[in-house]
Amino acid sequence: MISFSDGHALVLDIASESNELNDELARSNPGLSEEANARRIRILGLLDRLKSLLQDPHEFVHDYVSTNWDHGALYVLLHAKVLDAIADDGGSDLTLLSEQSGIPADKLVRILRLLSCQHFVEEPCDEHFALTAASRMLVNDVDFRAWVEFQLYETRVASASLADTLLALPNDYENGESAFKHAWGEEMYDWHAARCDKAERFRKAMKGVSQSMDPADQLLKDWFKTHHKSGDEHIVEFAGRYGLASPSLVETVPTLTSAVRIADTEILKRYREGLSGDLKEQITFELHERIEERQPATDRQRHLTAYVARNLLWNWSDEDATQLLRTLLPAMEAHPEIVVLICDGLSPARNAYDPHVEQAYRRRDITMMTMHNVRQRTELEWRALFTRASPDLEVSIDIAENA
């Protein structure tokens, strides 16, 4: 229940922050203003706190759990392509949407009206529905839409099995079973590989989340912009399933060349085929059966700017990750200016962020646990990993506030 003093203080804070945001937006382009965006996030956090104060405990829990039905309804509109059938200019009648989707009108109207309450569609007049900014984005951005569908289907089913996997033995990270495998019978990558329709959606989903929510590429580009030296530079990238850093880095630093080392023939082929003509001359590929076992002696004989690992080590054991780092030491000893750039997830310390920001990181923790039965390392765990590889390594950590 809300207390007058708490609620009154929050309302005053929201009003003050909103006035400041309005002034900042009037002075600058909101797309370029970091200060305006930071204030926008603070306002959303304050509104979230005010909502929780205004609700009694029963109402709070009921509202939280009932969003399950909203998610199920949204998946219907996406999977049945109902949103795609709504005319972008002016909307469409229920009868037409029912005919095109094959969903009975008296069922579809209930689904649409639930989602109109969540601002995914509008009903400007009876049984006539129009797109909103959110649904229009889902229609136009096919990669991010694939990620949303993946979350609403595969991930939602897997999350329901998390409790069962934690209550069954063994249930630790080393020997336990992922909730995804418990729910679907196979590990996530194997399950998608065996189902062509879901495999293509999964590929787009991973691309969509990388483009819209993963700060790895920007962190790496920022580093090279700051540390780039005149003349030719060369990097070695260790690659896995989650995309390459090299294309964006070569585009940022045109004199840069890259050798990509990878252990999977099919993924190597996909990455190579995905390169544009200009990049094919600057990015080469090397197939290594186990990239963590050894690096070519040529690394010690030529000048490297950096070793790069983008979203690679998150599901590696500490032993394998340490072994990879140790294979880099001979070249680093021969050329002390070489750096190792690792972009990966990090689980922050408690209260490092306001709750409405911290929850994004905590969701990532549960994502890793549910889908892969792996843990997202803390900063202390990352530092311990580097020390284990060599106590002589100098380590600095740059954290992007983007979960």
Long-range contacts (C-beta under 8 A, 24 or more apart in sequence): 1-53, 1-56, 2-53, 2-54, 3-53, 6-53, 7-50, 7-53, 7-54, 10-46, 10-49, 10-50, 10-53, 11-50, 13-46, 14-43, 14-46, 14-47, 14-50, 17-42, 17-43, 17-46, 18-43, 41-356, 41-357, 42-354, 44-356, 45-354, 45-355, 45-356, 45-357, 48-355, 48-356, 49-355, 49-356, 69-114, 70-114, 70-115, 70-118, 71-152, 71-156, 72-152, 73-111, 73-114, 73-115, 74-115, 74-118, 74-120, 74-148, 74-152, 75-149, 75-152, 75-153, 76-103, 76-111, 77-111, 77-112, 77-115, 77-120, 77-121, 77-135, 78-138, 78-145, 78-148, 78-149, 78-152, 79-149, 79-153, 82-108, 82-112, 83-120, 83-121, 83-131, 83-135, 83-138, 83-139, 84-139, 86-121, 86-129, 86-130, 86-131, 86-135, 88-131, 88-136, 88-139, 90-130, 91-122, 91-124, 91-128, 91-129, 91-130, 91-131, 92-128, 92-129, 92-130, 93-127, 93-128, 93-129, 94-127, 94-128, 94-129, 95-127, 97-129, 141-208, 142-204, 142-208, 143-204, 143-205, 143-207, 143-208, 143-211, 144-208, 144-209, 144-211, 144-212, 145-204, 145-208, 146-201, 146-202, 146-203, 146-204, 146-205, 146-207, 146-208, 147-204, 147-205, 147-206, 147-208, 147-209, 147-212, 149-201, 149-205, 150-201, 150-202, 150-205, 154-180, 154-184, 154-188, 154-191, 154-198, 154-202, 155-367, 155-370, 155-371, 157-183, 157-184, 158-182, 158-183, 158-184, 158-370, 158-371, 159-366, 159-370, 162-366, 162-369, 162-370, 165-373, 173-373, 173-374, 173-375, 174-317, 176-373, 177-373, 178-370, 178-371, 178-372, 178-373, 179-369, 179-370, 179-371, 179-373, 180-370, 180-371, 180-372, 187-372, 188-371, 188-372, 189-241, 206-241, 206-242, 206-243, 207-243, 210-242, 210-243, 213-402, 213-403, 214-311, 215-400, 215-402, 216-245, 216-310, 216-311, 216-343, 216-344, 217-245, 217-248, 217-310, 218-400, 219-343, 219-398, 219-400, 220-245, 220-248, 220-249, 220-308, 220-310, 220-341, 220-343, 221-248, 221-249, 221-252, 223-341, 223-398, 224-249, 224-252, 224-253, 224-256, 225-252, 228-253, 229-305, 231-255, 232-256, 232-257, 233-257, 233-305, 234-258, 234-259, 234-302, 234-303, 234-304, 234-305, 235-259, 235-304, 235-305, 235-306, 235-307, 235-308, 236-260, 236-261, 236-295, 236-299, 236-304, 236-306, 236-307, 236-308, 237-261, 237-307, 237-308, 237-309, 237-310, 238-262, 238-291, 238-307, 238-308, 238-309, 238-312, 238-324, 239-267, 239-271, 239-310, 239-312, 240-267, 240-311, 240-312, 241-267, 242-310, 242-311, 242-312, 243-310, 243-311, 244-271, 244-283, 244-310, 245-308, 245-310, 245-343, 246-279, 246-283, 246-308, 247-275, 247-279, 247-283, 249-308, 250-279, 250-282, 250-283, 251-279, 256-282, 256-305, 257-282, 257-283, 257-284, 258-282, 258-283, 258-284, 258-308, 259-283, 259-284, 259-285, 259-286, 260-284, 260-285, 260-286, 261-286, 261-288, 261-291, 262-286, 262-287, 262-288, 262-291, 263-287, 263-288, 263-289, 263-290, 263-291, 291-324, 292-316, 292-320, 292-321, 292-323, 292-324, 292-327, 293-323, 293-327, 294-327, 295-327, 295-328, 295-330, 295-331, 299-328, 299-330, 299-331, 300-330, 300-331, 300-334, 300-335, 303-335, 304-331, 304-335, 304-338, 305-338, 305-339, 306-338, 306-339, 306-340, 306-341, 307-338, 307-339, 307-340, 307-341, 308-340, 308-341, 308-342, 308-343, 309-340, 309-341, 309-342, 309-343, 309-344, 310-343, 311-343, 311-344, 311-345, 312-342, 312-344, 313-342, 313-344, 314-344, 314-345, 314-368, 314-374, 314-376, 314-377, 315-368, 315-372, 315-374, 318-385, 318-388, 321-385, 322-385, 322-388, 322-389, 325-385, 325-386, 325-389, 325-390, 325-393, 326-389, 326-390, 329-389, 329-390, 344-377, 344-382, 345-376, 345-377, 346-376, 346-377, 346-378, 346-379, 346-382, 346-397, 346-399, 347-375, 347-376, 347-377, 347-378, 348-378, 348-379, 348-399, 349-378, 349-379, 353-401, 357-401, 357-403, 360-403, 361-403, 363-403, 364-403
